[in-house]
Amino acid sequence: MNNYSEEQRFNAFFKRYMPLVRIVARNKDIPVDEIDDFVQDTFAAYYFHYPIDWPEGQIKATLSKIVKNLCVDYYRKQEARPVTYYDPTTIQEMICWHSHQY
């Protein structure tokens, strides 16, 4: 019988694999201030759908796949989001910059 509580097992699991999830998110150019949200969402998804006692290779592959899919979703949402910041100076500079390129 295992003497560790489920919470202790999950905390150990989290500490072991959290660096991997952070590296994957960072390599996918997720903004630094949003990486913690990706880590949390990745582990929540894993915890509710997969066992934490799988072989290490399977765990790493699954966590990597989850965070990569979250990154794809993030960028899809970014593309669908309308522009909400209009700075006339910046817009004018972009227009001038583009007109000088041609």
Secondary structure, 3 states (H helix, E strand, C coil): CCCCCHHHHHHHHHHHHHHHHHHHHHHCCCCHHHHHHHHHHHHHHHHHHCCCCCCHHHHHHHHHHHHHHHHHHHHHHHHHCCCCCCCHHHHHHHHHHHHHHC
